[in-house]
Amino acid sequence: MLKSPNQKMLNSRKAELEARLENFRALDFQLNMARGQPSPEQLDLARSILALPNQDQYHSKDGIDCRNYGGIDGLPEMKQLFGGILDCPQKNIIISNNSSLSMMHDAVMRAYIWGVSENERPWREQGTIRFLCPSPGYDRHFSISELFGFEMLPVEMGEMGPNMDQVEALTRDSSVKGIWCVPRYSNPTGVTYGDSTIKRLAKMEAASDFRVFWDNAYAEHHLVDHPMHLTNILEACASNNNPDRVLMFASTSKISFAGSGIAAMGGSLNNITKARSYISARTIGPDKINQLRHLHFFKDLDGLRSHMKAHARLLKPKFDLVDEILHCELDGKQIASWSKPKGGYFINLDVPDGCAREIIDLAAELGLILTPAGSSFPHSLDPKDRNIRISPTFPELDQIRQAIEILAVCVELVAIRNQLNHRLDK
Amino acid sequence: MLKSPNQKMLNSRKAELEARLENFRALDFQLNMARGQPSPEQLDLARSILALPNQDQYHSKDGIDCRNYGGIDGLPEMKQLFGGILDCPQKNIIISNNSSLSMMHDAVMRAYIWGVSENERPWREQGTIRFLCPSPGYDRHFSISELFGFEMLPVEMGEMGPNMDQVEALTRDSSVKGIWCVPRYSNPTGVTYGDSTIKRLAKMEAASDFRVFWDNAYAEHHLVDHPMHLTNILEACASNNNPDRVLMFASTSKISFAGSGIAAMGGSLNNITKARSYISARTIGPDKINQLRHLHFFKDLDGLRSHMKAHARLLKPKFDLVDEILHCELDGKQIASWSKPKGGYFINLDVPDGCAREIIDLAAELGLILTPAGSSFPHSLDPKDRNIRISPTFPELDQIRQAIEILAVCVELVAIRNQLNHRLDK
């Protein structure tokens, strides 16, 4: 069989990469980069929380003994802090325990069992329920939709958020009851929703019990000094006569401690009042001492924001390093593109169609565990099999350097193998 | 109108009591005894938790960094502690955040939406669902039943727990899906379930998706040195071929801090595995730092039990004082009977039929807020209007002395007024 010069070059490059691969194999490298976890150094920034509020400081500003029962929706000063994060008045906030994901799950659960309001039928009585899933997106959002048996409709993610032409076309169907949004530094694309995206979400035609699940998980998680402005969706909904359309969520999971932080929900007074009445039957109240602990540590929104600058100082070199190595290894090869996010926890890497799963499997053979292929898509099915989520926050710089080199070699090698196979197929 | 000598005596006693009432009114007494809350002195016993785990101690026994994500069902050492409280193996335990009530709510929610197992239809698809409500009982249990639209069937409470003849007769109907039980020092009667009650609960005929909601809220909350043995219901269910029948709950809300404690659920491996799979979609995990805090403070079950003895030393004088004043004021008058519990948080006072609401209203006029009339019954309807729940844990001894004197005078006065009215009616 004759080989074209191009094919020769590909084969020779393949051999080079395979040699590098064998070198990597000899390293016995082990790193799990599957999830977006803060690093120990980031957690150390909040270390003093571990000894707070301290033995004599258990009263709230209003003199409440936080060790006892009560306070169904949180301390006023904690509502104020989250009002700042979610850009809404304190009275529009409910504080919970450590998990905003639980608050989202429970908001879906309440709409499913009891309906979003007295005037709306429960979702469980309305036949097939559909949810819009901008993809790639956050796997745990999709899992909640799946759990409740909702049909998931993927929507493309663009530079300014979900493709709003698609969204507007789909929400004309009244069986579409929700959309999952991470408006700032979207997981995994890093996109921040543009003003026009947000206004169209607020204005578009949709079922009266349609809800935007606005998971502002990275509201304060900037890598740049002057973050892009995020249009206030609660106000946009109100001024477009859809005041109850959005439910907003945030937490300090990636601000203080992952799993031991404070979570909050924001929304219209209708939504908040309704939610509070159901929450009152479920619990006597969230952990007020943990609220106090966080308040003593952060003081206020300014304190929290200066804390986040310390996070950024630890994170930016990691994001920069990933970018640098990807450039160095893959520039000009037309086989990969990746995001350069201004905040959040992820870098989104797109590889040639049909290659992502093979790359992820190959990396795993070399000890590098990445987020499982397809995770960022409904039912874990990446239709083009091209998306890889990189989570650079947890590992140390040396580990990242090694990991991304391994990843880049896997990307190029799988791409070349696929190219060569394609030619053989012809 | 002629008055019988007896009526004369009643009128004269009524005048005496009314004079005392006026004296009370002049005191401007103010006390809220509506809820069973621990006192500040009880909370002080665990004060050092407020500075734990401390800045350098954030690892679990297995070396897990508890500040980060993970651990869906709790640290092994915390499961072990609750295994001791709930009398079951560690592997049968799920740890949650601060609220066992939330765990009960969510267990009901899961059965309602998804069914108790793969082989059972969801409760929402089975028409009218009925729950057995031993009464008087805990109002928040009944609220959960109400929230889900279940029909509540009251069952009498006796000295050994619910009237099991009634329970067995009712559970033959397969629409009966649950029973609310506080097996030790029941709220409010103080009753501990007898061995035969528990064995009959485990053995009786009932729907395959019937569940005993075993809220062991006062598992460790003894006022006596040698508490009565509680038969192991999980084992009783297993040996009667109903291994999945019981879901057990407990928390440290009244051990460490109310609202900032740790809650847990126990049950068969089937139930626990099923619950864990749903919980995994709802949260990344409960607050592990708070688990650590509690573990550092209590060390182990012995530590927790010796801590509860300190609680008992604070609580027993309060329970004794209530009993003493009730005896002193009401003995021999045949208008009241009350419990003398060996643990828990309440004293149950029964007054003449038709008098409880009037007594509670009269006490409120004098500044003494008691648990609202009827609260311990489904839909807050006490069919005989005779039950009053006394919560002696929070107030100081002087306040209790005054409060119970006021209550006793209200009881006698309302009883006499009713007696006189009855005679007029004749």
Interface residues (C-beta under 8 A of the other chain):
Chain A: R35 Q37 P38 P40 L43 A46 R47 S48 L50 A51 L52 P53 N54 Q55 Q57 Y58 D65 C66 R67 N68 Y69 G70 G71 N97 N98 S99 L101 S102 H105 D106 M109 Y112 I113 R124 R140 S143 I144 L147 F148 S253 F257 A258 G259 S260 Y278 A281 R282 T283 I284 G285 P286 D287 K288 I289 N290
Chain B: R35 Q37 P38 P40 L43 A46 R47 S48 L50 A51 L52 P53 N54 Q55 Q57 Y58 D65 C66 R67 N68 Y69 G70 G71 N97 N98 S99 L101 S102 H105 D106 M109 Y112 I113 R124 R140 S143 I144 L147 F148 S253 F257 A258 G259 S260 Y278 A281 R282 T283 I284 G285 P286 D287 K288 I289 N290
